[in-house]
């Protein structure tokens, strides 16, 4: 069974940090581009960050640049999203997704064949 599982979400105070993990089972993430998306209540899903299959290329939404860092550990079949200086507006369900395509990464959901079930991130005092 091919699946992605996110973990690491939770409740954190403004200014705090969380690290989300996205682990694959049933397939290897090598050469897959990985995207992190989020969806807040009443809002559309948006791309947050992505990393190319090679790991060379990364992208960040303007709203998270300088605060979030995406990385991958192919040996652990896991991609991470380190989130620092969290703000209440970062509150959302965060999803990771895997897509098999080359070159730079994009936030276009149709490029991603596999999706996790999501993990809730709540930033509140």
C-alpha positions as CSV (number, residue, x, y, z in Angstrom):
1,X,0.0,0.0,0.0
2,X,1.5,3.3,-1.1
3,X,0.9,6.1,1.3
4,X,2.3,9.3,2.9
5,X,2.0,10.0,6.6
6,X,2.4,13.4,8.1
7,X,3.3,13.9,11.8
8,X,4.5,16.6,14.1
9,X,1.5,18.9,14.1
10,X,0.1,20.3,17.3
11,X,-0.7,23.4,19.3
12,X,2.0,26.0,19.7
13,X,2.2,29.6,20.9
14,X,3.0,32.4,18.5
15,X,6.7,32.6,17.9
16,X,7.1,28.9,18.6
17,X,8.4,26.2,16.3
18,X,7.2,22.8,15.0
19,X,8.8,20.3,12.7
20,X,6.5,18.4,10.4
21,X,7.6,15.0,9.0
22,X,6.3,13.3,5.8
23,X,7.2,9.7,5.6
24,X,6.5,7.3,2.8
25,X,5.6,3.7,3.0
26,X,5.3,1.3,0.2
27,X,7.5,3.3,-2.1
28,X,10.7,5.3,-1.9
29,X,10.7,9.1,-2.1
30,X,14.0,9.2,-4.1
31,X,13.5,11.4,-7.1
32,X,10.0,12.4,-6.1
33,X,9.3,16.1,-5.7
34,X,7.6,16.8,-2.4
35,X,5.2,19.6,-1.7
36,X,3.8,20.9,1.5
37,X,0.3,22.4,1.2
38,X,-2.0,23.8,3.9
39,X,-5.7,24.6,4.1
40,X,-7.2,26.8,6.8
41,X,-11.0,26.7,7.5
42,X,-12.9,28.6,4.9
43,X,-9.9,29.1,2.7
44,X,-8.5,27.4,-0.4
45,X,-5.6,25.0,-0.2
46,X,-2.3,26.8,-0.8
47,X,1.2,25.7,-1.5
48,X,3.6,26.4,1.3
49,X,6.9,24.9,0.2
50,X,8.3,22.2,-2.1
51,X,11.5,20.4,-2.8
52,X,12.6,18.8,-6.1
53,X,13.4,15.2,-6.4
54,X,17.1,15.9,-6.5
55,X,16.8,18.1,-3.5
56,X,18.6,20.9,-5.3
57,X,15.6,23.1,-5.8
58,X,13.3,24.5,-3.2
59,X,10.5,27.0,-3.2
60,X,8.6,28.8,-0.5
61,X,5.5,30.8,-0.4
62,X,6.1,34.5,0.3
63,X,4.2,34.2,3.6
64,X,6.6,31.7,5.0
65,X,10.0,32.7,3.5
66,X,12.6,33.1,6.1
67,X,10.6,31.2,8.7
68,X,10.1,27.7,7.1
69,X,12.7,25.3,5.8
70,X,12.1,22.2,3.8
71,X,14.6,19.3,3.7
72,X,14.7,15.7,2.8
73,X,16.5,12.6,4.2
74,X,16.2,9.9,1.5
75,X,17.8,7.4,3.8
76,X,14.9,7.8,6.2
77,X,12.4,8.2,3.3
78,X,11.2,11.4,5.0
79,X,10.8,15.0,4.1
80,X,10.7,17.6,6.8
81,X,9.2,21.1,7.2
82,X,10.8,23.1,9.9
83,X,8.5,25.9,10.9
84,X,9.9,28.7,13.1
85,X,8.4,32.0,14.3
86,X,5.0,30.6,13.9
87,X,2.1,33.1,13.5
88,X,-1.7,32.6,14.2
89,X,-2.2,32.8,10.4
90,X,-0.2,29.7,10.0
91,X,-3.0,27.7,11.6
92,X,-4.2,25.1,9.1
93,X,-4.2,21.4,8.2
94,X,-0.8,20.7,6.6
95,X,-0.6,18.1,3.8
96,X,2.5,16.6,2.1
97,X,2.3,15.3,-1.4
98,X,4.7,13.4,-3.7
99,X,5.0,13.9,-7.4
100,X,7.3,12.1,-9.9
101,X,8.5,14.9,-12.1
102,X,11.9,16.4,-12.8
103,X,13.3,19.9,-12.6
104,X,12.2,22.6,-10.2
105,X,9.2,22.0,-8.0
106,X,5.8,23.6,-8.3
107,X,2.7,24.0,-6.2
108,X,0.3,22.7,-8.9
109,X,-1.7,19.9,-7.1
110,X,-2.2,17.9,-10.3
111,X,1.5,17.2,-10.4
112,X,1.3,15.2,-7.1
113,X,0.0,11.7,-7.2
114,X,0.2,10.8,-3.6
115,X,-1.2,12.8,-0.6
116,X,-1.0,12.4,3.1
117,X,-4.0,12.6,5.4
118,X,-2.9,15.9,6.9
119,X,-1.8,17.1,10.3
120,X,-3.3,20.0,12.2
121,X,-1.1,22.9,13.2
122,X,-2.7,25.4,15.6
123,X,-0.8,28.6,16.6
124,X,-2.6,30.3,19.5
125,X,-1.8,31.8,22.8
